[in-house]
Structures are given as C-alpha cells and as structure tokens.
C-alpha cells in the first residue's frame, strides 16, 4: 500500500512499477480455477476439442476424475480423430482409435452434443454423480470405554460420532459406603453405560468398579449415590445425578423440580415431549440436508425418516417411578439440611392441617397409617409427619414445635396462649372443629394450640357429600353448585385466560380442556359470608323443590312413595337442614 501511493519514493521508478505489475500477475495466476472454467473445458473436450498442452492445465479433485473419463471415452477419441485434434504423444498412441473404439458407446456419461468442434462451448449437462444416501443423524447410546485408564480417577466427556456424549466418572478418593475407609481400589471397568434421566437430551455415564480393602462390603460402582456422597462437593456436582442400584439415574435438575412441587408424572411427560421435539428437529435437519445434496447435483435416494418409536428416543424418556425413587434416595442424603430449611419457615396469617391415608398406604408396619401435614400462607409446607392414625394425641409433638418456631408460649391447657409471638391467629382444620362458645366456660375449646380453629371449605363440602346417597343422580351437580357458591373466580384471571385463548386461536376447546385451564390458570377467592349463605340457601331450596316435584311425579304414576329406599327415583337429595343462624335444631324439608 505504501509503494502504490504517489508519495512513495518508489512510485516514480518505472522498473519497480514493472516488477509490481508482474508480481500481481503471478499472484492472480496462482488463484484456483472456477467451476465454470472446468465445465467449459469438459464441454470442449467432449465435443472433440484438442487436449490442452503445457503445465498447470489439469484439474484436481472431482474434476480430475471427470475429465480423465472424458479423455478415455471412445466417443471423445472418435470426435477428436475426426476433427484432427488427436495428439501424437505417447498417451495418444495408446489411445489411437481402433475399429472397436469407433463404434463403442460413451463411457464417461457426459453429453457430447452434435458439434464437430466446440472450442467455445459453454453449455452442457452437469456431470452425473452417483446415488447418495443422506444420513439420518439420529444419535444413539454411546459405546463404553475399554480401558481402565480412560475412566479411573477422572471425570471427562468423550464425544462420539453418531452417539450422545459419554461421561466417565471414576473418582477413587471417596470412602467405603460400609466402613467409611479410604482404602479403596479400582478393580474393573464397567462394560456398560448408565442412562441418566433428564428433561432434555439424555445423559450416559460410565463408572468403574471399586472395592474396599478394609472390609468385606463387596463392590460398588463409582457413581453409586452412597459413594458419591463421600466425595467433594465439586466432584458431586460434576456427576449431577442420583444413581441407586441397578436402576437408571435421575438428573439433579429433576430432583430440584420435585422439591418445589412438580409431580413425577408431569416431569415424565415433559421429558417425553422434549424428546419428541428433538426428533422433529432431526427430521427437519435431514430434509434440509437432502435439499442441499440435490442442489449440488447428487441423485438423492428417497428414504422415509424413522418414526419416533423407531428412533429409540422414547426409551430415554424419564419414568415416573424411577424419578420418585431418586427423590427419596436424595432425601436420605440431604435429610438434615432439608429439615433445617423446613424448620426456618413461618406463616403470618393462618395455618392449615390435614390428614391423608393414601400417601402412606405402602408404609411398612402399622406405625405409619396416615400423614399429617401443616401448611402456611400460600400453601408453603411447614411440616410433614407420618402418624399411626388421625387421633389428636399424635399431633402434640408436631404442633408444639410449630408453636415454638413462631415464638409463642402456650398455657397449661395447650389451647390458649400466654404469649402470641408470631403465631397466626387462625388455623383451618379437617376435624375437631366443633365445641366451645365465645365468652362461655368452654371458650378455650375454640382454640387449637393457640389459634382459633375453623373448618376448611373442602372438608365442609366433603362432609355434606358424605350425607348424600352416593348413587343419587343429582349429587355431583349439587356439590359442584355448592362449591361455586363458596368460591368466586378472580375476574382478572378469567379475562387474561380469554385473551390468551383469543390471541392463540384456541376457541374450540372441549369442556374437559376448559376445566383444566380454569384449574391451572384461574384463581378463586372467598367473598363475604352473608353472600355465601344466601347463595347456598338458593341452591338448597332449588334442590328441595326438585325433590318435591320428583315425589309428586312418582305418586301421579301410581307409586305410593312409602318406605322407599335410597335407589328409588323419588328418594330426596336434601333430607334435612341445619339452621345457618347457629342453632342445632334440625329442620325437616317436607320431602
């Protein structure tokens, strides 16, 4: 750049300028020929044109093969001979046309055309290329490493062509799961790989067999959870999975989702959905690769892309039962930390307690027949316990700890408080809600470990449902209407859901889908008690009217309706009412 400027002392020298031009020509001459140049040359030779002489004219790579075939083609030799372009070289003497060559068909596959000479030919058919099968590029399970040195004492990721990445986890600086000895020796390499469930691409880990030299605890793999817990936090994070026994492992991200409330079945569906998305992505890439190959002149072999099942991806999707086992196994290792975290949580406005039998029905022995759960504001879990039954005597230990956590002090009756502290004033219970009147001698019965107890709405509806014949055709509709009397939808959420459906074009949902959306995206609230009571009375009076009409229709049909059983069509839905003003006197409905 400096030499080309007019200010340079070399610019005025004619000899230098001549050298500079020569250098530029040399540089340009060394530039590779274009596709068009070699195509024009092939057209010229196939039409019978003379073979170039000198150095540097012959191409390389794919065009070399194509032009060599054209020069050796009987049709090319015949055309060159008829045009007088045959060269008297040692090669041409061997390629001199014979009677056979003059009549032999074309062997190069190039379109020779009808020209006798074609020194300036620029159009001809593209060279024919062999059929091409485009790879599906479906990743599969990786092959394990074969030598101990590839695994022992390290964590490393080995990429494999056509397979998912292989992770090796072979640390030997931990402690024996049985005797806690550090005298551990690596015995053999694991000949298989372990699948780790994730919500995205599956992971595959290979470990190494370890054996303790200080005890007879047997052997274990280096990725076993009981052994990994003895490694450093950094090494544990490198594995980032929970592996227990012969089952497949579970990624820690799934464990964290379970801790914050995601269900195992929901995570399993998410895992399968992401693998289905990955399959669709591979299919799009395959179709794009086929299009590119066809544009480059290849004869692409048409093959149907393997289905999701044929690709093997569903086998890598997370399984709900394995996820649950992984969560429980992780809990055994992190129990102390989780309990300390749980003990630090408090509630400010209210608490709620509930018993459930189903969740502990598989517990071993008779000491765990029911669960006892304490939740706080926003549904945050404050305590979870397993008790022999739903009796009040088993709740003392849990509730005393809950009261102490909030800084309250109870009186000797364990019902009222001497010091409220930060203890909420209201607790919603599933039972033991009755008894006591404000200002009476039994006023303390209204309290439950220092908090005013109230029956939660769900168990209120549940109790009413238990009093109705389970086979009554109007039971379900009545309980639904009763729930609608108590709970009111948040209109802001209703409007937002409608706007989302309209913008996305989802206006033809089934009733089941609409119900699922309402449960997931629309909050509910409980309004003032007077309005709730009024709504309930309207619904109940309507059902009483229907009961009377059903009895009337049956009697008009000739049925005396005396001593009818619960399966009779005239059997009433509402048998009696309790006065909502506070008395316990039963009110007959007249049905």
C-alpha positions as CSV (number, residue, x, y, z in Angstrom):
1,X,0.0,0.0,0.0
2,X,2.9,2.3,0.7
3,X,4.5,1.6,-2.6
4,X,1.4,2.4,-4.6
5,X,1.0,5.9,-3.1
6,X,2.2,8.8,-5.1
7,X,4.2,10.0,-2.1
8,X,6.3,6.8,-2.1
9,X,9.9,7.3,-3.4
10,X,9.4,4.0,-5.4
11,X,6.4,5.3,-7.3
12,X,8.4,7.2,-9.8
13,X,10.7,4.3,-10.7
14,X,9.4,2.6,-13.9
15,X,11.4,-0.6,-13.2
16,X,9.8,-1.0,-9.8
17,X,6.4,-0.4,-11.2
18,X,7.0,-3.1,-13.8
19,X,8.1,-5.6,-11.1
20,X,5.0,-4.8,-9.1
21,X,2.7,-5.5,-12.1
22,X,4.5,-8.8,-12.7
23,X,4.0,-9.8,-9.0
24,X,0.3,-9.1,-9.2
25,X,0.0,-11.2,-12.3
26,X,1.8,-14.1,-10.6
27,X,-0.5,-13.9,-7.6
28,X,-3.6,-13.8,-9.8
29,X,-2.2,-16.8,-11.8
30,X,-2.0,-18.9,-8.7
31,X,-5.7,-18.4,-7.9
32,X,-7.7,-21.6,-8.3
33,X,-9.9,-22.1,-11.4
34,X,-13.6,-21.8,-11.1
35,X,-16.3,-24.4,-11.6
36,X,-17.3,-22.7,-14.8
37,X,-13.7,-23.0,-16.2
38,X,-13.6,-26.7,-15.7
39,X,-17.1,-27.2,-17.0
40,X,-16.3,-25.3,-20.2
41,X,-13.1,-27.4,-20.6
42,X,-15.1,-30.6,-20.2
43,X,-17.6,-29.4,-22.8
44,X,-14.8,-28.6,-25.2
45,X,-13.1,-32.0,-24.8
46,X,-16.3,-34.0,-25.1
47,X,-17.2,-32.2,-28.3
48,X,-13.8,-33.2,-29.8
49,X,-11.7,-30.3,-28.9
50,X,-7.9,-30.5,-28.6
51,X,-6.4,-31.5,-25.3
52,X,-4.6,-28.6,-23.7
53,X,-0.8,-28.8,-23.5
54,X,1.8,-27.5,-21.1
55,X,1.8,-27.5,-17.3
56,X,-0.9,-26.5,-14.9
57,X,-3.9,-27.1,-17.0
58,X,-5.0,-30.4,-15.4
59,X,-7.5,-30.1,-12.6
60,X,-7.5,-31.8,-9.2
61,X,-10.1,-33.4,-7.1
62,X,-13.5,-34.3,-8.5
63,X,-13.0,-32.6,-11.8
64,X,-9.8,-34.6,-12.4
65,X,-11.8,-37.8,-12.3
66,X,-14.5,-36.4,-14.6
67,X,-12.0,-35.0,-17.3
68,X,-9.9,-38.2,-17.3
69,X,-13.1,-40.2,-18.0
70,X,-13.9,-37.9,-20.9
71,X,-10.4,-38.2,-22.4
72,X,-10.6,-42.0,-22.3
73,X,-14.2,-42.2,-23.6
74,X,-14.4,-43.8,-27.1
75,X,-16.8,-41.1,-28.2
76,X,-14.3,-38.4,-27.3
77,X,-11.5,-40.2,-29.1
78,X,-13.7,-40.6,-32.2
79,X,-14.6,-36.9,-32.2
80,X,-11.0,-35.8,-31.7
81,X,-9.9,-38.1,-34.5
82,X,-12.5,-36.8,-36.9
83,X,-11.7,-33.2,-36.0
84,X,-7.9,-33.7,-36.4
85,X,-7.3,-32.9,-32.8
86,X,-5.6,-36.2,-31.8
87,X,-2.2,-35.5,-30.4
88,X,0.9,-37.6,-31.3
89,X,2.1,-38.2,-27.8
90,X,2.9,-41.5,-26.1
91,X,-0.5,-41.3,-24.5
92,X,-2.3,-40.6,-27.8
93,X,-0.5,-43.6,-29.4
94,X,-2.1,-45.9,-26.9
95,X,-5.4,-44.0,-27.3
96,X,-5.4,-44.2,-31.1
97,X,-8.9,-45.2,-32.2
98,X,-9.5,-48.7,-33.4
99,X,-12.4,-50.1,-35.1
100,X,-13.8,-51.1,-31.8
101,X,-13.3,-47.6,-30.3
102,X,-15.0,-46.1,-33.4
103,X,-18.2,-48.0,-32.7
104,X,-18.1,-48.3,-28.8
105,X,-20.7,-46.3,-26.8
106,X,-19.9,-43.5,-24.5
107,X,-18.4,-44.5,-21.2
108,X,-17.9,-41.1,-19.5
109,X,-21.5,-40.2,-19.0
110,X,-21.0,-36.7,-20.3
111,X,-23.3,-35.2,-23.0
112,X,-21.1,-34.9,-26.1
113,X,-23.5,-32.9,-28.2
114,X,-23.6,-32.8,-32.0
115,X,-20.7,-30.3,-32.6
116,X,-17.7,-31.3,-34.7
117,X,-15.6,-28.7,-33.0
118,X,-16.5,-26.8,-29.9
119,X,-13.6,-24.5,-28.9
120,X,-16.0,-22.0,-27.2
121,X,-18.7,-24.4,-26.0
122,X,-20.3,-23.0,-22.7
123,X,-23.4,-25.2,-22.2
124,X,-23.5,-28.8,-21.4
125,X,-25.2,-31.2,-19.0
126,X,-23.8,-31.3,-15.4
127,X,-21.7,-34.3,-14.6
128,X,-23.7,-37.3,-13.4
129,X,-23.0,-38.1,-9.8
130,X,-23.6,-41.4,-8.1
131,X,-26.7,-42.0,-5.9
132,X,-26.3,-40.6,-2.4
133,X,-28.0,-41.7,0.8
134,X,-28.2,-38.8,3.2
135,X,-27.5,-39.8,6.8
136,X,-30.4,-39.5,9.3
137,X,-28.1,-38.3,12.0
138,X,-30.1,-39.9,14.7
139,X,-28.0,-40.1,17.9
140,X,-27.9,-43.4,19.8
141,X,-26.5,-44.8,23.1
142,X,-22.7,-44.3,23.2
143,X,-20.2,-47.2,23.4
144,X,-18.3,-47.6,26.7
145,X,-14.6,-47.1,27.1
146,X,-12.5,-50.2,27.0
147,X,-9.5,-49.4,29.3
148,X,-9.3,-48.6,33.0
149,X,-7.1,-45.6,32.3
150,X,-9.9,-43.9,30.3
151,X,-12.1,-43.8,33.4
152,X,-10.1,-44.2,36.7
153,X,-9.7,-41.1,38.8
154,X,-11.3,-38.6,36.4
155,X,-14.5,-37.0,35.2
156,X,-14.4,-36.5,31.4
157,X,-16.8,-36.2,28.5
158,X,-16.0,-38.3,25.4
159,X,-17.8,-37.2,22.2
160,X,-18.7,-40.0,19.8
161,X,-19.8,-39.6,16.2
162,X,-23.4,-40.6,15.8
163,X,-23.9,-41.0,19.5
164,X,-24.8,-39.0,22.5
165,X,-21.8,-37.8,24.6
166,X,-20.3,-40.3,27.0
167,X,-19.4,-39.1,30.5
168,X,-17.0,-41.1,32.6
169,X,-17.0,-40.8,36.4
170,X,-14.2,-42.8,38.0
171,X,-13.1,-41.0,41.2
172,X,-11.4,-43.3,43.7
173,X,-10.7,-40.8,46.5
174,X,-14.0,-41.4,48.3
175,X,-14.9,-43.6,51.3
176,X,-16.3,-47.0,51.5
177,X,-20.1,-46.9,51.9
178,X,-20.0,-49.6,54.5
179,X,-17.0,-49.0,56.8
180,X,-16.1,-45.4,55.7
181,X,-12.5,-46.5,55.0
182,X,-10.5,-44.7,52.3
183,X,-8.5,-47.8,51.4
184,X,-10.3,-48.3,48.1
185,X,-9.0,-49.9,44.9
186,X,-10.3,-49.8,41.4
187,X,-10.9,-53.4,40.2
188,X,-12.5,-53.3,36.8
189,X,-14.1,-51.0,34.3
190,X,-17.9,-51.1,33.9
191,X,-18.6,-52.7,30.5
192,X,-21.9,-50.8,30.1
193,X,-23.1,-47.2,30.4
194,X,-25.8,-45.9,32.8
195,X,-28.7,-43.9,31.4
196,X,-29.4,-40.7,33.4
197,X,-33.0,-39.4,33.0
198,X,-33.3,-35.6,32.2
199,X,-35.9,-33.3,30.9
200,X,-33.9,-32.7,27.8
201,X,-31.3,-34.8,26.0
202,X,-30.5,-38.0,27.8
203,X,-27.1,-38.4,29.6
204,X,-25.0,-41.5,29.7
205,X,-22.4,-42.2,32.4
206,X,-19.7,-44.9,32.7
207,X,-18.2,-45.7,36.0
208,X,-15.5,-48.0,37.4
209,X,-15.9,-50.9,39.8
210,X,-14.5,-50.2,43.3
211,X,-13.7,-52.5,46.2
212,X,-12.8,-51.7,49.8
213,X,-9.6,-53.4,51.1
214,X,-10.6,-52.9,54.8
215,X,-13.9,-54.7,54.9
216,X,-15.9,-57.3,53.1
217,X,-18.5,-54.9,51.9
218,X,-18.3,-56.2,48.4
219,X,-18.0,-54.0,45.3
220,X,-19.9,-50.9,44.0
221,X,-19.7,-48.6,41.1
222,X,-18.1,-45.2,41.3
223,X,-21.4,-43.4,40.5
224,X,-23.4,-45.0,43.3
225,X,-25.1,-42.4,45.5
226,X,-23.8,-43.8,48.8
227,X,-20.3,-43.5,47.5
228,X,-20.7,-40.1,45.7
229,X,-21.8,-38.5,49.0
230,X,-18.3,-39.1,50.4
231,X,-16.7,-37.1,47.5
232,X,-16.1,-33.4,47.5
233,X,-18.9,-31.0,46.5
234,X,-17.2,-30.2,43.3
235,X,-16.9,-33.8,42.3
236,X,-20.6,-34.4,43.3
237,X,-21.7,-31.5,41.1
238,X,-19.7,-32.9,38.1
239,X,-21.9,-36.1,38.2
240,X,-25.0,-34.1,39.0
241,X,-27.2,-37.2,39.2
242,X,-28.7,-39.7,41.7
243,X,-27.9,-43.3,40.9
244,X,-29.1,-46.1,43.2
245,X,-28.6,-49.7,42.5
246,X,-29.3,-51.1,39.0
247,X,-31.9,-48.6,38.1
248,X,-31.2,-45.7,35.8
249,X,-30.1,-42.4,37.3
250,X,-32.0,-39.2,37.7
251,X,-30.5,-35.8,36.9
252,X,-30.4,-33.3,39.8
253,X,-32.4,-30.8,37.9
254,X,-35.4,-33.2,38.1
255,X,-34.8,-33.6,41.8
256,X,-35.0,-29.8,42.3
257,X,-38.2,-29.7,40.3
258,X,-39.7,-32.4,42.6
259,X,-38.7,-30.4,45.6
260,X,-40.6,-27.3,44.5
261,X,-43.8,-29.2,43.8
262,X,-43.6,-30.8,40.4
263,X,-45.1,-34.2,40.2
264,X,-43.2,-37.2,38.8
265,X,-45.8,-37.8,36.1
266,X,-45.6,-34.2,34.9
267,X,-41.8,-34.5,34.7
268,X,-42.1,-37.7,32.8
269,X,-44.5,-36.1,30.3
270,X,-42.1,-33.1,29.9
271,X,-39.2,-35.5,29.2
272,X,-41.1,-37.3,26.5
273,X,-42.3,-34.1,25.0
274,X,-38.8,-32.7,24.7
275,X,-37.5,-35.9,23.1
276,X,-40.4,-35.7,20.6
277,X,-39.3,-32.1,19.8
278,X,-35.7,-33.3,19.4
279,X,-36.9,-36.0,16.9
280,X,-38.8,-33.3,14.9
281,X,-35.7,-31.2,14.9
282,X,-33.6,-34.1,13.5
283,X,-36.2,-34.7,10.8
284,X,-36.1,-31.1,9.7
285,X,-32.3,-31.2,9.5
286,X,-32.5,-34.4,7.4
287,X,-34.9,-32.8,4.9
288,X,-32.6,-29.8,4.7
289,X,-29.6,-31.9,4.1
290,X,-31.4,-33.8,1.3
291,X,-32.3,-30.5,-0.4
292,X,-28.8,-29.2,-0.2
293,X,-27.4,-32.5,-1.7
294,X,-29.9,-32.4,-4.5
295,X,-28.9,-28.8,-5.3
296,X,-25.3,-29.9,-5.6
297,X,-26.3,-32.4,-8.3
298,X,-26.5,-35.6,-6.3
299,X,-29.1,-38.3,-7.0
300,X,-30.5,-38.4,-3.5
301,X,-32.1,-41.7,-2.5
302,X,-35.5,-41.0,-1.1
303,X,-35.9,-42.7,2.3
304,X,-38.6,-42.2,4.9
305,X,-37.3,-40.7,8.1
306,X,-37.6,-43.1,11.1
307,X,-40.6,-42.6,13.3
308,X,-40.3,-41.6,17.0
309,X,-40.6,-45.2,18.1
310,X,-38.1,-46.4,15.5
311,X,-35.6,-43.8,16.6
312,X,-35.5,-45.3,20.1
313,X,-35.9,-41.9,21.8
314,X,-39.0,-42.9,23.9
315,X,-36.7,-45.4,25.7
316,X,-34.7,-42.5,27.0
317,X,-37.7,-40.6,28.5
318,X,-37.8,-40.3,32.3
319,X,-40.0,-42.8,34.1
320,X,-42.2,-41.6,37.0
321,X,-41.4,-44.4,39.4
322,X,-37.7,-44.1,38.9
323,X,-38.0,-40.3,39.5
324,X,-39.8,-40.9,42.8
325,X,-37.1,-43.4,43.9
326,X,-34.4,-40.9,43.0
327,X,-36.1,-38.2,45.1
328,X,-36.4,-40.5,48.1
329,X,-32.8,-41.6,47.7
330,X,-31.6,-38.0,47.6
331,X,-33.7,-37.2,50.6
332,X,-31.8,-39.7,52.7
333,X,-28.6,-37.9,51.9
334,X,-29.9,-34.4,52.4
335,X,-32.4,-35.0,55.2
336,X,-30.7,-32.9,57.8
337,X,-30.3,-29.9,55.5
338,X,-33.9,-30.1,54.3
339,X,-35.2,-30.4,57.8
340,X,-33.2,-27.4,58.9
341,X,-34.6,-25.4,56.0
342,X,-38.1,-26.6,56.8
343,X,-37.7,-25.5,60.5
344,X,-36.9,-22.0,59.4
345,X,-40.2,-21.4,57.6
346,X,-43.0,-19.5,59.3
347,X,-46.6,-18.3,58.5
348,X,-48.0,-14.9,59.3
349,X,-51.8,-15.0,58.6
350,X,-53.0,-18.6,59.0
351,X,-52.2,-22.3,59.1
352,X,-54.0,-25.4,57.9
353,X,-53.7,-29.0,58.9
354,X,-54.8,-32.1,57.0
355,X,-54.6,-35.9,57.3
356,X,-54.3,-38.3,54.4
357,X,-54.1,-42.1,54.3
358,X,-53.4,-42.8,50.6
359,X,-49.9,-41.4,50.5
360,X,-48.6,-43.7,53.2
361,X,-50.6,-46.9,52.4
362,X,-47.4,-48.7,51.4
363,X,-45.5,-47.9,54.6
364,X,-44.0,-50.9,56.3
365,X,-45.6,-51.8,59.6
366,X,-48.6,-50.3,61.4
367,X,-46.9,-47.2,62.8
368,X,-47.5,-45.2,59.6
369,X,-51.1,-45.3,58.7
370,X,-51.7,-41.7,58.0
371,X,-49.8,-38.5,57.1
372,X,-50.2,-35.2,59.0
373,X,-49.4,-32.0,57.0
374,X,-49.1,-28.4,58.2
375,X,-49.1,-25.7,55.6
376,X,-48.9,-21.9,55.9
377,X,-49.6,-18.8,53.8
378,X,-49.7,-19.5,50.0
379,X,-49.6,-23.3,50.6
380,X,-46.0,-23.3,51.9
381,X,-45.1,-26.5,53.7
382,X,-44.3,-26.1,57.3
383,X,-44.3,-29.7,58.5
384,X,-44.9,-33.2,57.2
385,X,-45.3,-36.1,59.6
386,X,-46.3,-39.8,59.5
387,X,-48.7,-40.8,62.3
388,X,-50.4,-44.1,63.3
389,X,-53.9,-42.6,62.8
390,X,-55.7,-39.2,62.8
391,X,-56.1,-39.0,66.5
392,X,-55.3,-35.8,68.4
393,X,-52.8,-37.4,70.7
394,X,-50.2,-37.8,67.9
395,X,-50.3,-34.1,66.9
396,X,-48.8,-32.8,70.1
397,X,-45.1,-33.2,69.2
398,X,-45.6,-31.6,65.8
399,X,-47.8,-28.7,67.0
400,X,-45.6,-27.8,70.0
401,X,-42.6,-27.5,67.7
402,X,-44.7,-25.3,65.3
403,X,-45.7,-23.0,68.2
404,X,-42.2,-22.8,69.5
405,X,-41.0,-22.0,65.9
406,X,-43.2,-18.9,65.9
407,X,-42.1,-17.7,69.3
408,X,-45.4,-18.3,71.1
409,X,-45.9,-19.6,74.7
410,X,-48.9,-21.8,75.5
411,X,-50.9,-22.1,78.7
412,X,-51.1,-25.4,80.5
413,X,-54.2,-26.4,78.6
414,X,-52.2,-26.3,75.3
415,X,-55.1,-24.5,73.7
416,X,-54.7,-20.8,74.6
417,X,-51.6,-18.8,74.6
418,X,-49.8,-16.8,77.3
419,X,-47.7,-15.1,74.6
420,X,-48.9,-14.9,71.0
421,X,-45.4,-14.2,69.5
422,X,-45.6,-14.5,65.7
423,X,-48.1,-17.3,65.8
424,X,-51.0,-16.9,63.3
425,X,-54.4,-16.3,64.9
426,X,-56.4,-18.7,62.7
427,X,-55.9,-22.4,61.8
428,X,-58.0,-24.3,59.4
429,X,-58.6,-27.9,60.4
430,X,-60.0,-31.0,58.8
431,X,-61.6,-32.3,62.0
432,X,-62.1,-31.4,65.7
433,X,-63.6,-28.1,64.7
434,X,-66.7,-28.1,66.9
435,X,-67.2,-27.1,70.5
436,X,-67.0,-24.0,72.6
437,X,-68.8,-20.7,72.5
438,X,-67.1,-17.3,72.7
439,X,-67.3,-15.9,76.2
440,X,-68.5,-19.2,77.8
441,X,-66.8,-21.5,80.2
442,X,-65.8,-23.7,77.2
443,X,-64.3,-20.8,75.3
444,X,-60.8,-22.5,75.3
445,X,-62.2,-25.4,73.3
446,X,-62.5,-23.0,70.3
447,X,-58.7,-22.9,70.1
448,X,-56.2,-25.3,68.7
449,X,-52.7,-24.8,70.1
450,X,-53.2,-21.1,70.5
451,X,-55.0,-20.5,67.2
452,X,-58.7,-20.1,66.6
453,X,-59.8,-23.2,64.7
454,X,-62.1,-23.2,61.7
455,X,-63.3,-26.0,59.4
456,X,-61.8,-25.6,55.9
457,X,-64.1,-25.3,53.0
458,X,-63.0,-28.5,51.3
459,X,-63.9,-30.7,54.3
460,X,-67.2,-28.8,54.7
461,X,-68.2,-29.8,51.2
462,X,-66.8,-33.3,51.8
463,X,-69.0,-33.7,55.0
464,X,-72.1,-32.6,53.1
465,X,-71.3,-35.1,50.3
466,X,-71.0,-37.9,52.8
467,X,-74.6,-37.3,54.0
468,X,-75.9,-37.8,50.4
469,X,-76.5,-41.1,48.8
470,X,-73.5,-41.9,46.6
471,X,-75.8,-43.2,43.9
472,X,-78.1,-40.2,43.7
473,X,-78.1,-38.8,40.1
474,X,-78.0,-35.2,41.3
475,X,-75.2,-35.5,43.9
476,X,-72.4,-34.4,41.7
477,X,-74.2,-31.4,40.3
478,X,-75.3,-30.3,43.7
479,X,-71.8,-30.4,45.2
480,X,-70.5,-28.5,42.1
481,X,-73.1,-25.8,42.7
482,X,-72.3,-25.7,46.4
483,X,-68.6,-25.1,45.6
484,X,-69.5,-22.3,43.2
485,X,-71.5,-20.7,46.0
486,X,-68.4,-20.5,48.2
487,X,-65.6,-19.9,45.7
488,X,-65.7,-17.0,43.3
489,X,-63.4,-16.8,40.3
490,X,-60.9,-13.9,40.1
491,X,-62.2,-11.9,37.1
492,X,-58.7,-10.6,36.3
493,X,-57.5,-14.2,35.7
494,X,-60.7,-15.0,33.6
495,X,-60.1,-12.1,31.3
496,X,-56.4,-12.9,30.9
497,X,-57.2,-16.5,30.0
498,X,-59.8,-15.4,27.5
499,X,-57.3,-13.0,25.9
500,X,-54.6,-15.7,25.7
501,X,-57.1,-18.1,24.0
502,X,-58.2,-15.5,21.5
503,X,-54.7,-14.5,20.6
504,X,-53.6,-18.1,20.1
505,X,-56.8,-19.2,18.3
506,X,-57.8,-21.7,20.9
507,X,-61.6,-21.2,20.9
508,X,-62.8,-24.7,20.2
509,X,-61.7,-26.4,23.4
510,X,-63.6,-29.4,24.9
511,X,-65.3,-29.0,28.3
512,X,-62.6,-31.1,29.8
513,X,-59.8,-28.8,28.4
514,X,-61.7,-25.7,29.5
515,X,-62.0,-27.1,33.0
516,X,-58.2,-28.0,33.1
517,X,-57.4,-24.4,32.0
518,X,-59.6,-23.0,34.7
519,X,-58.0,-25.1,37.4
520,X,-54.4,-24.2,36.3
521,X,-54.7,-20.5,35.4
522,X,-57.7,-19.0,37.3
523,X,-57.5,-18.3,41.0
524,X,-60.5,-18.3,43.3
525,X,-61.5,-16.2,46.3
526,X,-64.0,-16.4,49.2
527,X,-66.2,-13.4,49.5
528,X,-68.3,-12.1,52.5
529,X,-70.2,-14.8,54.5
530,X,-73.6,-13.2,54.1
531,X,-73.5,-13.5,50.3
532,X,-72.2,-17.1,50.5
533,X,-75.1,-18.1,52.9
534,X,-77.6,-16.5,50.5
535,X,-76.2,-18.4,47.5
536,X,-76.2,-21.7,49.4
537,X,-79.9,-21.2,50.5
538,X,-80.9,-20.6,46.9
539,X,-79.2,-23.8,45.7
540,X,-80.6,-25.9,48.6
541,X,-84.2,-24.6,48.2
542,X,-84.0,-25.3,44.5
543,X,-83.0,-28.9,45.2
544,X,-85.8,-29.2,47.7
545,X,-88.3,-28.1,45.0
546,X,-86.9,-30.7,42.7
547,X,-87.3,-33.4,45.4
548,X,-90.9,-32.5,45.9
549,X,-91.6,-32.5,42.1
550,X,-89.9,-35.9,41.8
551,X,-92.1,-37.3,44.6
552,X,-95.2,-35.7,43.0
553,X,-94.5,-37.3,39.6
554,X,-94.0,-40.7,41.2
555,X,-97.3,-40.5,43.1
556,X,-99.1,-39.5,39.9
557,X,-97.6,-42.5,38.3
558,X,-99.3,-44.7,40.9
559,X,-96.4,-45.1,43.4
560,X,-97.3,-44.5,47.0
561,X,-93.7,-43.5,47.8
562,X,-93.8,-45.1,51.2
563,X,-90.8,-46.8,52.8
564,X,-88.7,-46.0,49.6
565,X,-85.0,-47.0,49.6
566,X,-82.1,-44.9,48.5
567,X,-82.2,-46.2,45.0
568,X,-85.8,-45.1,44.4
569,X,-86.2,-42.3,41.9
570,X,-88.3,-40.3,44.3
571,X,-85.7,-40.5,47.1
572,X,-84.9,-36.9,48.1
573,X,-81.4,-35.3,47.8
574,X,-82.0,-33.0,50.7
575,X,-83.1,-34.9,53.8
576,X,-82.8,-32.2,56.5
577,X,-81.2,-28.8,57.0
578,X,-79.3,-27.3,59.9
579,X,-80.2,-23.8,60.8
580,X,-77.5,-21.5,59.4
581,X,-78.1,-19.0,62.2
582,X,-76.3,-21.2,64.8
583,X,-78.9,-23.4,66.3
584,X,-78.5,-27.2,66.1
585,X,-82.2,-27.9,65.6
586,X,-82.9,-30.0,62.5
587,X,-85.4,-28.6,60.0
588,X,-87.5,-31.1,58.1
589,X,-87.7,-30.4,54.4
590,X,-91.1,-32.0,53.9
591,X,-89.8,-34.4,51.3
